[in-house]
Amino acid sequence: MMLRFRKMMAVLLAAALTLTMLTACGGGGSGRGKAVNEKVELTKSVNEALKKDKYRVSLNYNAELDDVASNYHINDVGNTNADWKNKKLDREMFRVDIPEVEKADSASKIAKEIEPTLTNMKDYEWSIGYYVEPKENGKKEVVSREFTIILEWKEVTK
């Protein structure tokens, strides 16, 4: 009787371990792919907004700049930009708070914020990355999104 019980427990344990191993194989992923696709689409919309305002630059989405934005999102914008300028980094940080009711207009608000940097600089390749932090009210409802934007440029050699 005890031998049968041990064999039964061994089979159940093996089945449990097999199911545990297969649990992570849903293919859903971490969601980062969806976030990247949304940021690629946002970058396309920002480019369209810039073209409406007669800018001829084209921003390229760069996921590595998302990491920079994530690391610097709590820093003061002015101090960070001054530090980067002192280090001769061709990079600038912006922060835009967009109310949830104006979410559909995010691209044009971001374009307006970065336009002054683009105005005086021609013949550059531009890259952009984002960190987005939802802001909630007391009821845990998203009321706005704070975008930390990193703009980076390289001079194009002809």
For each residue, the residues with C-beta under 8 A, 3 or more apart:
1: 4 5
2: 5 6
3: 6 7
4: 1 7 8
5: 1 2 8 9
6: 2 3 9 10
7: 3 4 10 11
8: 4 5 11 12
9: 5 6 12 13
10: 6 7 13 14
11: 7 8 14 15
12: 8 9 15 16
13: 9 10 16 17
14: 10 11 17 18
15: 11 12 18 19
16: 12 13 19 20
17: 13 14 20 21
18: 14 15 21 22
19: 15 16 22 23
20: 16 17 23
21: 17 18 24
22: 18 19 25
23: 19 20 26
24: 21
25: 22
26: 23
27:
28: 31
29: 32 33
30: 33
31: 28 34 35
32: 29 35 36
33: 29 30 36 37
34: 31 37 38
35: 31 32 38 39
36: 32 33 39 40 61 63
37: 33 34 40 41
38: 34 35 41 42
39: 35 36 42 43 61 63 66 129 130
40: 36 37 43 44 61
41: 37 38 44 45
42: 38 39 45 46 61 106 107 110 130
43: 39 40 46 47 59 60 61 128
44: 40 41 47 48
45: 41 42 48 49 106 107
46: 42 43 49 50 59 107 110 111 114 128
47: 43 44 50 51 58 59
48: 44 45 51 52 107
49: 45 46 52 53 107 108 110 111 112
50: 46 47 53 55 57 59 111 115 118
51: 47 48 54 55 56
52: 48 49 108
53: 49 50 111 115
54: 51
55: 50 51 111 115 118
56: 51
57: 50 118 124 126
58: 47 126
59: 43 46 47 50 126 127 128 151
60: 43 125 126 127 128
61: 36 39 40 42 43 127 128 129
62: 65 66 127 128 129 152
63: 36 39 66 67 129
64: 67 68 129
65: 62 68 69 127 128 129 130 150 152
66: 39 62 63 69 70 129 130 131
67: 63 64 70 71 129
68: 64 65 71 72 91 129 150
69: 65 66 72 73 93 129 130 131 148 149 150
70: 66 67 73 131 148
71: 67 68
72: 68 69 75 80 93 148 150
73: 69 70 131 133 146 148
74:
75: 72 79 80 93
76: 79 80
77: 80 81 93 94 95
78: 81 82
79: 75 76 82 83
80: 72 75 76 77 83 84 93
81: 77 78 84 85 92 93
82: 78 79 85 86
83: 79 80 86 87
84: 80 81 87 89 91 92 93
85: 81 82 88 89
86: 82 83
87: 83 84
88: 85
89: 84 85
90: 152 153 154
91: 68 84 150 151 152 153
92: 81 84 117 150 151 152
93: 69 72 75 77 80 81 84 148 149 150 151
94: 77 110 113 114 147 148 149 151
95: 77 146 147 148 149
96: 109 110 113 146 147 149
97: 135 144 145 146 147
98: 102 103 105 106 109 144 145 146 147
99: 102 103 143 144
100: 103 142 143 144 145
101:
102: 98 99 105 106 109
103: 98 99 100 106 145
104:
105: 98 102 108 109
106: 42 45 98 102 103 109 110 145 147
107: 42 45 46 48 49 110 111
108: 49 52 105 111 112
109: 96 98 102 105 106 112 113
110: 42 46 49 94 96 106 107 113 114 147 149
111: 46 49 50 53 55 107 108 114 115
112: 49 108 109 115
113: 94 96 109 110 149
114: 46 94 110 111 117 118 128 149 151
115: 50 53 55 111 112 118 119
116: 119 120
117: 92 114 120 121 151
118: 50 55 57 114 115 121 126
119: 115 116
120: 116 117
121: 117 118 124 153
122:
123: 155 156 158
124: 57 121 153 154 155 156
125: 60 153 154 156
126: 57 58 59 60 118 151 152 153
127: 59 60 61 62 65 151 152 153
128: 43 46 59 60 61 62 65 114 149 150 151 152
129: 39 61 62 63 64 65 66 67 68 69 149 150 152
130: 39 42 65 66 69 147 148 149 150
131: 66 69 70 73 147 148
132: 145 146 147 148
133: 73 145 146 148
134: 142 144 145
135: 97 142 143 144 145 146
136: 139 140 141 142 143
137: 140 141 143
138:
139: 136
140: 136 137
141: 136 137
142: 100 134 135 136 145
143: 99 100 135 136 137
144: 97 98 99 100 134 135
145: 97 98 100 103 106 132 133 134 135 142
146: 73 95 96 97 98 132 133 135
147: 94 95 96 97 98 106 110 130 131 132
148: 69 70 72 73 93 94 95 130 131 132 133
149: 69 93 94 95 96 110 113 114 128 129 130
150: 65 68 69 72 91 92 93 128 129 130
151: 59 91 92 93 94 114 117 126 127 128
152: 62 65 90 91 92 126 127 128 129
153: 90 91 121 124 125 126 127
154: 90 124 125
155: 123 124
156: 123 124 125
157:
158: 123
